[in-house]
C-alpha cells in the first residue's frame, strides 16, 4: 500500500476513492472499504482512501475532541489489511479548513486526486463550514466527469455502527460490545520502551508500550494477549491508566505483564489485544497493598485464560471480522 502525504497539484492517474477519518476502522468502515474495493476492481482503478491528520475536531477544539481509537500508524495498518492500494494523508490545518465545498471537489478531488468514482457515507460533509454534502457531489459529478455513490450506515444487532459507539463501549468496559462493532478485539499497538522498572521491583516485570496519544478510550486492568513477540500471541494482564498509587497527575501508561516470559522486549513493536476488563484502577495506601492486588489480578487473568471462556471470548471477539474477510 502506498502512503502519500498531502494532495498532489495534479493526479498521476484516475482513482476510485472514499474520504473519511476512519478512526477505528470499524464494521461500518470495513463495509465501505469492501464496496470501494469491489467498484475499483470493476472499473480497473486503484482503490484509494483520503484521510486526515489531525482529526478535524482535534484541530478545532483539541480539549473537546473525542479520544482516538487508533493512532495514524494503526489506522494505516488496518487499511492495508483491507487491501487498499493507496492512502492520501491530508494535513488538516486552517488553510485546508477554509477550502470551499466547490474548490474541494474541483481542486482536491478532481484535479489533485483524479477521482473517477467516489464513495461517501450518508453523513459525509465537507468544505468550509461543512457546506458540502452528498447532493453537492451529485450535482457536480456529471460536469466534472466522475461518479458518486452513497452508502447507508451499517448496523449490528440493531445498533448503528460508529466510532462514537465504540468509544462509549470501551469507556464502559464493555469489550464484547466494542468488539462486535469493530469486528475484532480492541487493540493498542506501540513500541516497548523503558519505564521506571517498578513492576520488576515488585516481582511482576512489565512491557511498557508507548502510546501516541495521552487520552486512551479505556482504562483499568485487563486480560490481554500480546502479539509481535513470537509466532503466537502471548497471554497476560495489563494495566492502562495513570497509576495513582505511584504517580501524581501522571500520564496514562500501558503496561503488560506476560505470564512465564523471560527475555528482552525493548524496541519491539507489539499489539495488545484487550479481552476482558477486571476492574478500574485504584489508589492504594502503599506498595505492599498494590503488590498484593497485582498478584490477585495475575491469578484472575490466569484463571480466565485457563478456562474455555477465554477461547470462546477470543473467537467471539474476532468471529465477525473473520466472516467479513
MIKE-864020 format. One line per field, with one value per residue (C-alpha): residue in one letter; x, y, z. Coordinates in steps of 0.2 Angstrom, whole numbers, plus 2048, in hexadecimal, padded with zeros to 3 digits. Layout:
N
residuo = c(A/...)
px = c(X/...)
py = c(Y/...)
pz = c(Z/...)
//
This chain:
325
residuo = c(X/X/X/X/X/X/X/X/X/X/X/X/X/X/X/X/X/X/X/X/X/X/X/X/X/X/X/X/X/X/X/X/X/X/X/X/X/X/X/X/X/X/X/X/X/X/X/X/X/X/X/X/X/X/X/X/X/X/X/X/X/X/X/X/X/X/X/X/X/X/X/X/X/X/X/X/X/X/X/X/X/X/X/X/X/X/X/X/X/X/X/X/X/X/X/X/X/X/X/X/X/X/X/X/X/X/X/X/X/X/X/X/X/X/X/X/X/X/X/X/X/X/X/X/X/X/X/X/X/X/X/X/X/X/X/X/X/X/X/X/X/X/X/X/X/X/X/X/X/X/X/X/X/X/X/X/X/X/X/X/X/X/X/X/X/X/X/X/X/X/X/X/X/X/X/X/X/X/X/X/X/X/X/X/X/X/X/X/X/X/X/X/X/X/X/X/X/X/X/X/X/X/X/X/X/X/X/X/X/X/X/X/X/X/X/X/X/X/X/X/X/X/X/X/X/X/X/X/X/X/X/X/X/X/X/X/X/X/X/X/X/X/X/X/X/X/X/X/X/X/X/X/X/X/X/X/X/X/X/X/X/X/X/X/X/X/X/X/X/X/X/X/X/X/X/X/X/X/X/X/X/X/X/X/X/X/X/X/X/X/X/X/X/X/X/X/X/X/X/X/X/X/X/X/X/X/X/X/X/X/X/X/X/X/X/X/X/X/X/X/X/X/X/X/X)
px = c(800/807/806/806/807/7FC/7F3/7FC/7FA/7F5/7F0/7FB/7EC/7DA/7D4/7C6/7C5/7BC/7BF/7BE/7C7/7C5/7C9/7C9/7C5/7B5/7A8/7A0/7B1/7B5/7A5/7AA/7BB/7B4/7A8/7B7/7C1/7B3/7B0/7C2/7C5/7B6/7BC/7CE/7D4/7DF/7D5/7D9/7D5/7D7/7D8/7DD/7EB/7E7/7D4/7CB/7C3/7D4/7D9/7CA/7C7/7D6/7CF/7BE/7C3/7BE/7CC/7D4/7D1/7E0/7F0/7F5/800/7F3/7E6/7F2/7F5/7E3/7E0/7EE/7E6/7D6/7E0/7E0/7ED/7F0/7ED/7EE/7F1/7EC/7F2/7E3/7E7/7DF/7E3/7DB/7CC/7C9/7C7/7B5/7AB/7AC/7BF/7C0/7B8/7C1/7D2/7D4/7C9/7CA/7DA/7E5/7DF/7D7/7C7/7BD/7B2/7AE/7A6/7A0/796/785/78B/79A/79C/7AB/7B1/7B2/7A4/79F/795/797/78E/788/77C/78B/795/787/784/797/79B/794/79C/7AD/7AD/7AC/79F/799/791/78A/78A/77E/783/787/77E/783/775/76A/777/77F/792/79C/7AD/7A2/79A/7AA/7B1/7A2/7A4/7B6/7B4/7A6/7B2/7A6/7B4/7A8/79D/7AC/7B2/7A1/7A2/7B4/7B4/7C3/7CA/7CE/7E1/7EF/800/810/823/829/832/83B/831/835/838/82B/823/833/837/826/828/81D/828/81E/820/81D/814/816/806/804/7F6/7F4/7E1/7DE/7CB/7CC/7D5/7D6/7DD/7DB/7DE/7E8/7F1/801/806/817/822/821/817/808/801/805/7F9/7FB/7F3/7F4/7F2/7ED/7EC/7F5/7FB/7F4/7FD/80E/80B/803/7FA/804/801/7F8/804/800/80A/808/80E/811/80F/81F/828/83B/844/848/839/840/83E/831/821/813/800/7F6/7E5/7D8/7CD/7C6/7C5/7C7/7C6/7CA/7DA/7DB/7E7/7EE/7F5/806/810/80E/7FB/7FD/808/7FB/7EE/7F9/7FC/7E9/7E7/7F4/7EA/7DA/7E1/7E9/7D8/7D0/7DC/7DC/7CA/7C0/7B8/7C8/7C8/7B6/7B8/7C7/7BD/7AE/7B8/7C0/7B2/7A9/7B9/7BE/7AD/7AF/7C0)
py = c(800/811/81F/831/840/84F/852/852/862/856/843/836/82B/829/821/819/823/824/832/832/831/81E/81F/80D/805/7FE/7F3/802/807/7F6/7F5/805/7FE/7EE/7F8/803/7F4/7EC/7FB/7FF/7EE/7EF/800/7FB/809/809/809/819/820/832/835/843/847/84E/849/85A/85A/859/868/873/86E/863/863/85D/851/83F/833/82A/817/815/81F/823/814/808/80F/80D/7FB/7F8/800/7F6/7E6/7EA/7EA/7FD/802/814/820/832/83A/84C/858/860/872/884/885/875/879/889/87F/882/872/876/878/868/85F/867/86A/85C/84E/850/859/853/841/83D/836/82C/823/82A/821/82B/827/82D/83A/841/854/85E/86F/87F/87F/86D/875/866/856/847/852/85E/850/849/859/85C/84A/84B/85B/856/844/839/82D/82F/821/823/815/814/810/7FF/7F7/7E9/7E1/7F0/7FD/809/806/815/81B/823/813/80A/818/817/804/805/812/807/7F8/7EF/7E7/7DA/7E8/7F2/7E2/7DF/7F1/7EF/7DD/7D9/7DB/7ED/7F0/7FC/7FA/803/801/7FA/807/808/80D/810/7FD/7FD/7ED/7E4/7EA/7E4/7D3/7D5/7DC/7E5/7EA/7FD/800/812/81A/828/831/835/832/820/81B/80E/80C/7FF/7ED/7E1/7CF/7D1/7C9/7D0/7CD/7D1/7C7/7B6/7AC/7AC/7BA/7B8/7B9/7C6/7D3/7E6/7F6/805/815/823/817/822/818/81D/82D/83E/844/837/834/824/815/804/7F6/7E4/7D6/7C6/7B5/7AB/7B5/7B9/7C3/7D5/7DE/7F0/7F7/7EA/7F0/7E6/7E6/7E4/7DC/7E0/7D1/7D4/7E2/7DD/7EE/800/806/80B/815/80A/80F/808/7FD/7ED/7EF/7F3/7E3/7D8/7DF/7DC/7CA/7C8/7D0/7C4/7B5/7BB/7BD/7AC/7A4/7AD/7A6/795/792/790/7A1/7A9/7A0/7A3/7B5/7B7/7AE/7B9/7C9/7C4/7BA/7C8/7CE/7BD/7BB/7CC/7C8)
pz = c(800/7FB/808/802/80C/806/7F6/7E5/7DA/7CC/7CD/7C4/7C1/7C3/7D3/7DD/7ED/7FE/80B/81E/82E/830/842/848/837/83E/835/82D/826/821/817/80E/80A/803/7F8/7F3/7EF/7E5/7DA/7D8/7D1/7C6/7BE/7BD/7CA/7D9/7E9/7F3/804/809/81B/827/834/840/842/83D/84E/856/84C/850/862/869/87B/875/867/86A/86F/861/85E/853/850/83E/83D/843/837/829/82E/82E/81D/816/81D/813/803/800/7F2/7F7/806/805/816/815/823/82A/82E/82D/81A/816/821/817/806/7FF/7FB/7E8/7E9/7F3/7E5/7D7/7DE/7EA/7E4/7D1/7CD/7DC/7DE/7CD/7D4/7C8/7D4/7E5/7F4/804/813/816/823/818/819/812/80D/818/825/81F/811/805/806/7FB/7F1/7ED/7E7/7DC/7D4/7D0/7CA/7B8/7B4/7BB/7B4/7C4/7CC/7DE/7E8/7FA/807/816/827/82D/83C/848/852/84E/853/847/846/849/851/85F/863/864/870/87B/87C/881/88E/896/896/88A/87F/878/871/86B/862/859/852/84D/847/851/863/867/866/869/861/864/868/878/881/892/8A1/8B3/8B6/8C4/8BE/8BF/8D0/8D6/8CE/8BF/8B0/8A3/891/890/87F/878/874/867/870/882/883/880/87E/88C/89D/8AA/8AC/89E/898/888/87B/874/862/85A/865/85F/852/85D/868/87A/889/897/8A2/89E/8A7/89D/8A7/8B1/8BF/8CD/8DB/8D4/8CA/8CD/8BD/8B3/8A0/89B/89A/892/89B/897/8A2/898/8A0/8A2/896/897/88A/883/87B/87A/869/863/85B/863/862/872/870/87E/882/893/8A0/8B2/8BB/8BB/8C1/8D3/8DF/8ED/8FD/8FA/8EE/8F8/8F6/8E3/8E2/8EA/8DE/8CE/8D4/8D5/8C4/8BD/8C4/8BD/8AC/8AD/8B2/8A3/897/89E/89C/88C/88E/888/878/875/879/86C/85F/862/862/851/849/841/838/832/82A/821/81A)
//
